[in-house]
Amino acid sequence: MGHGHAHTSSAPQDVSVARTPKRILLTILVVIGVATIVGLFLLWPTGGAPAGQRSGAAPAQGTTYPTGEIISITPECGVAPSAGGPSSASGAGSPDGPGTGAAAGTGAGSAPACAIAKVKVDSGQRAGDTVTIMLNGPFARAGLRPGDRLELMDVRLPANPGVVQPGGVDPGISAFGVVRTIPLAVWVGLFVVIVVAVGLLRGLLSLIGLVFSGAMIVMFMLPALLHAGPAIPIALVASSAILYVVLYLAHGVSMRTSAALAGTLAGVAVTALLAQLAVSTTRLSGIDESAGFLAPMAPQVDFQGLLTCAIIIAGLGVLNDVTITQSSSVWELRAVAPELSRRQLFGRAMRIGRDHIASTIYTIVFAYVGASLSVVLLLYVYNQPMLNLLSLEDIATEIVRTLCSGIGLVLAVPFTTAIAVALVPPRTAAAEGDPVPAELPEDDAAKVEWLRTLRTVESPLFPSADARAARERA
């Protein structure tokens, strides 16, 4: 069976990017980059922690947080934990299970699941002591076993408190969290090894960009939000700084990357506008379960703005993926099909973009559903009309996240495609039998062979008899 077309090697051709669009794009990116730097200087939080942050977050006087190792666990308590004991606090106010202490283990008429653990304290004033604590709620269901380590909350009680705990539990001390440092480090190490082994230098550079992104969020965005800064400008400045570093670091400094950066910034701007409108029109407060615990600790935070900021940041990764793919598609199409007009080039690239949009929309929706599966399951349990459930704060928040990110993603595709098409050189005449042009010299990516098929009209599903005979003769 003959091959449809032959590939002939040729010397690389010097193909320059369109000069005027290039100058316009670089000017715009320089202006946005300077504005980002200025925004970092103006919005960067200065001074200590805001006053409101300390008022609610400070622990009670005499409360310490030592760590300890579990020696033994008795699976069943035999009694329900008291509502005011320290064990109830461990489930209701701990980082591992906010709001899930008693309710997490409560079924229809059943007592909360719990366990009794003996823990050897290895830090703090009680280092070396062996204490007995009650594990309930998330701690009882986490699969803890001897050898695991816990963070404890030790509350100083009066000399004769008169508190009697069931099951021989020591008063004043309870589980506050699980020490997961070692297993998390193992998983992070596995992730790094696989990314570098498969992605090589690109993978390593992407990890460096990921570290920078985390540093920008932790060192700039979160403190700025705690200082009651304007949420949307903070999110836009942080997003812009992250994108400039991540895109050029992972994909190289080229006009193709610049086109993807411009399309991503346009998508971020659209997402920010939509998020602001959606949060306002749907009357979302931004106070979900986690924010409910944060509100007393940081009353100065604008939680509607915090939700808008979260929507903007959540869409960065998907936008980056789509825009760099679209820019690369345009570059490869121009390299293999120089005879296409800009309108034809845009149409062919959008054909690729539509396929990518379809799969990426699924990615966004499934990611949000997976992240909030417990909320979805809770809604499923309620015997109420679906429209009533969709209006609940938690589920409406996830819907708004998905819709705003999805619209921003879809619009970023034509934005990026149009920018890239304007940058590549205009079409040139191609005589039959001419060798396939080489890639643009600034592009160091491998050739995408399947893109060559886009030079021809898509073949029909059922070819005619003449076409079949011609193929057999070939």
Secondary structure, DSSP 4 states (H G I P E B T S, - for coil): ---S------PPP--PPPHHHHHHHHHHHHHHHHHHHHHHHHHS--SS--HHHHHHHSPPTT-B--EEEEEEEES--SSPPPTTSHHHHHHHSSTT-TT-TTGGG--SS-PPPEEEEEEEE-SSTTTT-EEEEEEETTTTTTT--TT-EEEEEE----SS-----GGGPPTTEEEEEE--HHHHHHHHHHHHHHHHHHHHHHHHHHHHHHHHHHHHIIIIIHHHHHTT--HHHHHHHHHHHHHHHHHHHHH-SSHHHHHHHHHHHHHHHHHHHHHHHHHHHTT-----HHHHHHHHH-TTS-HHHHHHHHHHHHTHHHHHHHHHHHHHHHHHHHHH-TTS-HHHHHHHHHHHHHHHHHHHHHHHHHHHHHHTHHHHHHHHHS-S-HHHHHTSHHHHHHHHHHHHHHHHHHHHHHHHHHHHHHHSPPP----TTPPPPPPPTT--SPP-GGGGGGGSPPPPSS--HHHHHHHHH-
